């Protein structure tokens, strides 16, 4: 069983890979899954539901364990109060690593969520270490690490759409000059002009420069859109704790699309770039002097299967078995 505010793409990719290993999942959320609806056995939504309503919906579904994807963190303690099945807290992001939004319940209930969980799935070991450094109740509890790898079902074997070139970014973005913004990429749009293509993860972002494309929520279609470009950008323009230990979905989506990564302030992608799958930069001003993307494409196509969720899911399977013994 999977629970979250809405079942994001990571939840879907993990459920898909676990299904290949004999684990079926139902899902509960306030919204329908925007991707991978086909991988879930049951989908239950509580669009206007309270936290108690969401917890009750989880409790009423059959299943051996509860796999909760943050955010929202508040799901964990509310479910713990009424359900004694093992809870695995899948930590996509350590909320306190982001610029603070004190009114956000994900900050308010973060410590309670770690305390209420029986086990964890982290994106990286570095992420777990950072969470421990914040004083959260983690040590001694079983865990697994699995990056935000791509779905093997989305590898683009043949490009179906016209080539557009340039550098592409897909995912969460913030408005130009927004307060607490850590994903404001407007300076990059200004710098690269029409050679910077962006697919915002939600509405409301339009920098007036660069080339904006409509938001694409269907994951398999998005990957084909990404394949139209030369490079995929991952990172932030300024260092941010949240990206120091991040293994972002978008980086592996680019590889699945067959294009190399250009990374900035995203240290865990250095090893990926060193394998010939992209370049790691010190400053975004270097993006006007990128080498020809063509020389990276062969290595990307040969090695990208190693960056799929199916390839890396074994530790989560083992964690499931461990918490149920």
Secondary structure, DSSP 8 states (H G I E B T S, - for coil): -EESSB--HHHHHHHHHHHTTT----EEESB--SS-GGG-S-EEE-TT--HHHHHHHHHHS--SEEEEESS-THHHHHHHTT--SEEEEEESS-GGGS---TT-HHHHTHHHHHHH-SEEEES-HHHHHHHHHTT-S-TTS-EEE----B-GGG--SS--S----SEEEEE----TT-TT-SS--HHHHHHHGGGEEEEESSSS---SSSEEE-----HHHHHHHHTTSSEEEEE-SS--HHHHT---HHHHHHHHHT-EEEEES-GGGHHHIIIIIEEEESSGGGGGG---THHHHHHHHHHGGGGBHHHHTHHHHHHHHHHT-
